[in-house]
């Protein structure tokens, strides 16, 4: 049986007693406390992020450089935005599973996309649950913009590229991606924004 001296000399105990480790734990707690405090402040959070975005655009405009950083940031933000628009449970997958059950002769289990599930009627409110919650969208976007701003401080990130080609490619990618997303929203009848009324989806 290990005594207290042996416990104190273990690597884990030494790490926990380390001043740097304790400082890191304190910073993590302070960071989480700050996130908890700003969570309900949606308007202030996004105002801060849009301010950072404006600073990044000004930085790129005046330096006339770091276009590859801008392109990478734009692609990342586009992916975040798409995840923010999409439902957590894709109705197309549920529909495919239901159709497969019918083809195999199964009695057909009620799903979230079926007219009735567990005795629920069509007009029952089913909230829109995002694949990427708003707060996580904001946090990831803000971190990415801060990383982009930091990258513009280092010349080795300024990779020579032909900026118009990147801009055209991004615009084409954005158009195609958003058109697919809008078609998906129309087909499965959901609205990812609460425009003054309750948002529902998959109402047939």
Legacy VTK file of the C-alpha trace (Angstrom):
# vtk DataFile Version 3.0
C-alpha trace
ASCII
DATASET POLYDATA
POINTS 204 float
0.000 0.000 0.000
1.392 3.392 -1.038
1.963 5.917 1.720
1.380 9.656 1.531
5.039 10.355 0.723
4.887 8.104 -2.318
1.618 9.761 -3.390
3.206 13.188 -3.159
6.170 12.048 -5.248
4.025 10.644 -8.063
4.173 12.435 -11.450
0.498 13.462 -11.205
0.987 14.991 -7.759
4.109 16.804 -8.953
2.178 18.212 -11.899
-0.694 19.358 -9.699
1.736 21.066 -7.327
3.500 22.811 -10.203
3.004 26.606 -10.155
2.589 26.805 -13.931
-0.084 24.101 -13.863
-1.996 25.925 -11.123
-1.762 29.149 -13.085
-3.101 27.407 -16.177
-6.022 25.979 -14.203
-6.806 29.451 -12.852
-6.741 30.940 -16.358
-9.037 28.210 -17.649
-11.536 28.875 -14.863
-11.398 32.619 -15.507
-11.876 32.028 -19.246
-14.895 29.784 -18.662
-16.329 32.315 -16.211
-15.970 35.041 -18.850
-17.720 32.883 -21.460
-20.577 32.179 -19.048
-20.939 35.890 -18.395
-21.093 36.941 -22.078
-23.336 34.082 -23.231
-26.627 36.043 -22.880
-25.099 39.220 -24.386
-25.819 38.267 -28.000
-25.870 41.793 -29.456
-22.659 42.867 -27.718
-20.888 39.637 -28.685
-21.690 39.973 -32.372
-20.958 43.708 -32.380
-17.476 42.876 -31.085
-17.011 40.205 -33.758
-18.175 42.475 -36.569
-15.734 45.084 -35.270
-12.909 42.554 -35.503
-14.033 41.660 -39.034
-13.955 45.329 -40.033
-10.452 45.677 -38.604
-9.331 42.593 -40.540
-10.767 43.961 -43.801
-9.048 47.321 -43.242
-5.783 45.543 -42.485
-5.944 43.540 -45.713
-6.994 46.596 -47.735
-4.160 48.848 -46.572
-1.483 46.160 -46.700
-2.679 44.766 -50.040
-1.400 41.390 -48.903
-2.298 38.183 -47.047
-4.944 37.168 -49.570
-4.437 33.473 -48.876
-5.160 34.125 -45.190
-8.331 35.984 -46.171
-9.408 33.124 -48.439
-8.796 30.485 -45.768
-10.707 32.560 -43.209
-13.592 33.035 -45.638
-13.863 29.287 -46.327
-13.808 28.497 -42.618
-16.494 31.092 -41.811
-18.624 29.780 -44.679
-18.467 26.254 -43.246
-19.442 27.580 -39.821
-22.366 29.494 -41.313
-23.623 26.412 -43.143
-23.489 24.353 -39.948
-25.395 27.167 -38.221
-28.140 27.015 -40.877
-28.518 23.234 -40.896
-30.714 21.244 -38.498
-28.989 18.971 -36.017
-30.909 15.961 -37.328
-30.953 15.998 -41.123
-34.553 15.343 -42.283
-33.307 13.867 -45.569
-31.606 11.009 -43.679
-34.748 10.325 -41.647
-36.822 10.303 -44.826
-34.438 7.873 -46.535
-34.580 5.521 -43.531
-38.384 5.653 -43.482
-38.555 4.884 -47.221
-36.107 2.014 -46.776
-38.284 0.541 -44.007
-41.330 0.728 -46.267
-39.476 -0.944 -49.157
-38.357 -3.767 -46.853
-41.906 -4.303 -45.649
-41.288 -2.994 -42.142
-44.283 -1.503 -40.344
-42.602 1.926 -40.484
-41.414 3.513 -37.315
-42.490 7.082 -36.582
-39.704 9.612 -37.112
-39.352 13.321 -36.653
-40.250 13.756 -40.346
-43.416 11.628 -40.205
-46.858 13.256 -39.860
-47.353 11.587 -36.502
-44.666 10.541 -34.078
-45.565 9.211 -30.681
-49.099 10.490 -31.122
-48.077 14.020 -32.099
-50.106 15.873 -34.710
-48.832 17.848 -37.711
-49.542 21.208 -36.155
-47.513 20.492 -33.020
-44.578 22.852 -32.635
-41.230 21.208 -33.287
-38.385 23.644 -32.588
-35.507 24.066 -34.984
-32.355 22.676 -33.361
-29.177 23.823 -35.063
-26.265 21.599 -35.884
-23.998 24.390 -34.645
-25.500 26.455 -31.799
-25.358 30.231 -32.053
-22.881 30.641 -29.211
-20.474 28.069 -30.634
-20.812 29.720 -34.040
-19.902 33.096 -32.529
-17.020 31.700 -30.461
-15.470 29.770 -33.353
-15.873 32.698 -35.751
-14.339 35.159 -33.293
-11.364 32.882 -32.630
-10.833 32.410 -36.382
-10.856 36.174 -37.036
-8.384 36.731 -34.192
-6.128 34.043 -35.682
-6.428 35.749 -39.075
-5.479 39.113 -37.586
-2.507 37.516 -35.837
-1.368 35.854 -39.068
-1.158 39.254 -40.776
1.623 40.173 -38.334
3.980 37.561 -39.798
5.343 38.070 -43.336
5.783 34.347 -44.051
1.981 33.961 -44.157
1.863 36.362 -47.116
2.007 33.700 -49.823
1.989 35.217 -53.333
-1.303 34.474 -55.097
-3.429 36.100 -57.775
-6.168 37.675 -55.636
-8.919 38.001 -58.342
-8.836 34.240 -58.952
-9.322 33.527 -55.242
-12.164 36.056 -55.059
-13.942 34.592 -58.087
-13.524 31.038 -56.802
-14.880 31.993 -53.372
-17.895 33.784 -54.887
-18.700 30.764 -57.077
-18.303 28.392 -54.122
-20.480 30.601 -51.924
-23.217 30.824 -54.572
-23.334 27.081 -55.235
-23.234 26.170 -51.547
-25.935 28.633 -50.513
-28.162 27.594 -53.415
-27.969 23.973 -52.234
-28.744 25.043 -48.681
-31.754 27.130 -49.747
-33.066 24.247 -51.879
-32.691 21.954 -48.847
-34.600 24.443 -46.684
-37.414 24.708 -49.236
-37.677 20.957 -49.765
-37.866 20.065 -46.072
-39.760 23.212 -45.051
-37.663 24.681 -42.270
-36.508 28.204 -41.506
-33.258 28.544 -39.539
-34.180 32.000 -38.233
-36.879 33.041 -35.799
-38.382 35.975 -37.684
-40.844 37.148 -35.082
-42.597 33.797 -34.883
-41.930 30.251 -33.820
-39.666 28.335 -36.202
-40.704 24.879 -37.247
-39.449 22.396 -39.775
-40.480 19.204 -41.571
-44.160 20.032 -41.625
-45.856 17.910 -44.278
LINES 1 205
204 0 1 2 3 4 5 6 7 8 9 10 11 12 13 14 15 16 17 18 19 20 21 22 23 24 25 26 27 28 29 30 31 32 33 34 35 36 37 38 39 40 41 42 43 44 45 46 47 48 49 50 51 52 53 54 55 56 57 58 59 60 61 62 63 64 65 66 67 68 69 70 71 72 73 74 75 76 77 78 79 80 81 82 83 84 85 86 87 88 89 90 91 92 93 94 95 96 97 98 99 100 101 102 103 104 105 106 107 108 109 110 111 112 113 114 115 116 117 118 119 120 121 122 123 124 125 126 127 128 129 130 131 132 133 134 135 136 137 138 139 140 141 142 143 144 145 146 147 148 149 150 151 152 153 154 155 156 157 158 159 160 161 162 163 164 165 166 167 168 169 170 171 172 173 174 175 176 177 178 179 180 181 182 183 184 185 186 187 188 189 190 191 192 193 194 195 196 197 198 199 200 201 202 203
